[in-house]
Amino acid sequence: MGKLVFISIVIAALSALIGERFVNLRRITLASRELVQNHLPNCVTLKNLDYGSEDITILGNGLAFISTGLKYPGFPPSDATSKIFALDMKDPRMKPMELRMSKKL
């Protein structure tokens, strides 16, 4: 009976040590972290910039250039063509204007 109790205590101790190592490994590798939503108060959704808006350049005077129409392989194709929009960040309406490009480009 004494051997059975001793073996049970040893197995419980080893299980606790292995479990603690496993928990530390998960913490170190960030395997069980929770993502925090970052809600920015000044973010707005811009209309007409749905398909492939992937690049933005903001000038010092608050004028932003946004390119759209990027197509990724494997995603469903869209009918939207590549366009460049200008957006005045200081304008409270936040309405992007499409910049016209000649067909020769």
Contacts in CASP RR format, 6 or more apart in sequence:
PFRMAT RR
TARGET T0000
AUTHOR 0000-0000-0000
METHOD contacts of the structure
MODEL  1
MGKLVFISIVIAALSALIGERFVNLRRITLASRELVQNHLPNCVTLKNLD
YGSEDITILGNGLAFISTGLKYPGFPPSDATSKIFALDMKDPRMKPMELR
MSKKL
25 31 0 8 1.000
26 32 0 8 1.000
44 94 0 8 1.000
46 66 0 8 1.000
46 87 0 8 1.000
46 94 0 8 1.000
46 96 0 8 1.000
47 96 0 8 1.000
48 85 0 8 1.000
48 96 0 8 1.000
48 98 0 8 1.000
49 66 0 8 1.000
49 68 0 8 1.000
49 85 0 8 1.000
49 96 0 8 1.000
50 80 0 8 1.000
51 68 0 8 1.000
51 69 0 8 1.000
51 70 0 8 1.000
51 78 0 8 1.000
51 80 0 8 1.000
52 68 0 8 1.000
52 69 0 8 1.000
52 70 0 8 1.000
52 71 0 8 1.000
52 78 0 8 1.000
52 80 0 8 1.000
53 66 0 8 1.000
53 67 0 8 1.000
53 68 0 8 1.000
53 69 0 8 1.000
53 70 0 8 1.000
54 67 0 8 1.000
54 68 0 8 1.000
54 69 0 8 1.000
54 70 0 8 1.000
55 66 0 8 1.000
55 67 0 8 1.000
56 64 0 8 1.000
56 65 0 8 1.000
56 66 0 8 1.000
56 67 0 8 1.000
57 64 0 8 1.000
57 65 0 8 1.000
58 64 0 8 1.000
58 89 0 8 1.000
59 65 0 8 1.000
62 88 0 8 1.000
62 89 0 8 1.000
62 90 0 8 1.000
63 86 0 8 1.000
63 87 0 8 1.000
63 88 0 8 1.000
63 89 0 8 1.000
64 86 0 8 1.000
64 87 0 8 1.000
64 88 0 8 1.000
64 89 0 8 1.000
65 84 0 8 1.000
65 85 0 8 1.000
65 86 0 8 1.000
65 87 0 8 1.000
65 99 0 8 1.000
66 84 0 8 1.000
66 85 0 8 1.000
66 86 0 8 1.000
66 87 0 8 1.000
66 96 0 8 1.000
67 82 0 8 1.000
67 83 0 8 1.000
67 84 0 8 1.000
67 85 0 8 1.000
68 80 0 8 1.000
68 82 0 8 1.000
68 83 0 8 1.000
68 84 0 8 1.000
68 85 0 8 1.000
69 78 0 8 1.000
69 80 0 8 1.000
69 81 0 8 1.000
69 82 0 8 1.000
69 83 0 8 1.000
70 82 0 8 1.000
71 77 0 8 1.000
71 78 0 8 1.000
83 98 0 8 1.000
83 99 0 8 1.000
84 98 0 8 1.000
84 99 0 8 1.000
84 101 0 8 1.000
85 96 0 8 1.000
85 97 0 8 1.000
85 98 0 8 1.000
85 99 0 8 1.000
86 96 0 8 1.000
86 97 0 8 1.000
86 99 0 8 1.000
87 94 0 8 1.000
87 95 0 8 1.000
87 96 0 8 1.000
87 97 0 8 1.000
END
